[in-house]
Amino acid sequence: MTGVLLGPTEIRSLAERLAVRPTKTLGQNFLHDANTIRRIVRTAGLAAGEHVLEIGPGLGSLTLGLLEAGHPVTAVEIDPALAGALGDTVGARLPGAELRVVRADAMSLSAADIAPSPTALVANLPYNVAVPVLLRALEVLPDLRTALVMVQAEVADRLAAPPGSRVYGVPSVKAAWYAATERAGAIPRSVFWPVPNVDSGLVRLTRREPPQTGASRGEVFAVIDAAFAQRRKTLRAALAGWAGSAAAAEETLRAAGVDPQARGETLDVAAFARLAGARREHDETRTGGAS
């Protein structure tokens, strides 16, 4: 189908008509290359007619690509001008397409905002908040089975990094709590308006069950944050504040089967889950019951 997607001329014209000036604050860089858009849709590996969540649809480039491929889309957009115009843009180019626009901040998204819940996330995420937005979506939308997100290339590397990698850190471990994560391609700067100062990358996430642990997700994330707050220190030292003392940290680490002299970047998410579980078990034993 020709004439459906937005090219460079249409993007600039639409932005001018809406008096939209892309801002770094909202991380706005609009896709305008049809080949790239269709490649993203193919790479997402969606089932026929699968309901897709898009966060930050902007002027509607990727939205139109998803709808063109026959996918109902729920689009979450914080910018009132963009949210207000998206339906008109889609209606003019794909009459009858299944689009729902939700004007909301994705950082405060809840399942009630977008019921019925989509099963896939496909989005060009605002780069300045990409990781927290992604983690929020995975947390509050358990029906999401897959995600394909475009983020800054450096962030893509971090999200997909394995334990021991130079860029492995908090985003890597927290994403791994929810899903198996992998790089799914690079995106050149030239396909955006305005042209960003950074390269972009695609990351694919496939939902899986979190590691078994007696601790809550919040407790696991707390130990992850503590372990990476002081990357160069051993876990015995880095977790002293979290555990109450270096000696208590060592006791918890040994109970979880983790070397106290190891560093956080060597542990996978299952090890962090064991640590949080060992800490909870210790606290419950000390207080004589579940807290």
Residue, then its C-alpha position, 0 to 999 in steps of 0.5 A: m500500500t502506497g501513500v500510507l506512511l509519513g515521509p520527510t515532507e509530510i513529517r515537517s508539514l504536519a509538525e508545522r501545521l500543529a506548531v510542534r517543535p521537537t524538544k530534547t525535554l520530551g526526547q522527540n525525534f520523528l521517524h520518516d523512513a518507510n523502509t525503516i518503519r516496515r522493518i521495525v514492524r517485521t522485526a517485532g514478530l507480531a502474531a496476525g492481528e495482535h494488539v500492540l501498545e505504542i508509547g510515544p507515537g509522536l506524529g504517527s510514523l510507526t503507528l501507521g506502519l503497525l496499523e498498515a500491517g493489520h494490528p490494533v494499536t493503543a498509543v500512549e502520548i503525553d504531548p497534548a498537541l500530538a495526542g489530539a492530532l494522531g487520530d486525524t492523521v490516521g483517519a486520513r491515511l487509513p480510514g477504519a484502522e483500529l486506533r485508540v489514543v491515550r493521553a497520559d504520562a507513560m511513567s504513571l501508566s496503569a493497566a486500567d488506562i489501556a484495558p483491554s491490555p495489549t500483548a506486545l509493545v512496539a515503540n520508539l521510546p523517548y530516549n531521556v526516559a526509555v529505561p524507566v518507561l520500559l520497566r514501568a510497562l513490563e511491571v504494570l502490564p503483565d499481559l505484554r508477552t513481547a517488546l521491541v523498542m528503539v532506544q539510544a544505541e548505548v542504552a540498547d547495549r546496556l539492556a541486552a548486556p550479559p553478566g560480566s560485560r563492561v556495560y552490564g548494570v542496573p538496566s540489564v538486571k532489572a530488564a532480565w527480571y521480566a524478560a530475555t533481552e537481545r539486540a535486534g538491529a541498528i537504526p541510522r540517524s538519518v531516518f529521523w527528524p530532527v537528526p539526533n546526535v546519537d545512534s539508535g538500536l532495537v532491543r527485543l524482549t521476550r517475557r519469562e517468569p522471574p526467578q523464584t525467590g521469597a522476596s518481592r520484586g521491590e526487595v530484589f530491585a533494592v539489592i540490585d540498586a545497592a550493588f551497582a551504586q559502588r561498582r568498584k567495590t566488592l559486594r561485601a563492601a557495596l552491600a554493607g549499607w543495605a544489609g546493615s554492616a559489612a559482616a551482615a552483608e557477608e553473612t547474607l552473601r554466603a547464605a545465597g551462595v555468592d562470593p563476598q569478594a565478587r562484584g555486582e557486575t558478575l551476578d545474574v538476576a537469579a543471584f540477586a533474587r537469591l540475595a534478596g530472599a536470603r535477606r528476607e529469610h534472615d529478617e524473618t528468623r530474627t523477628g520470629g515470623a514473616s514481616 
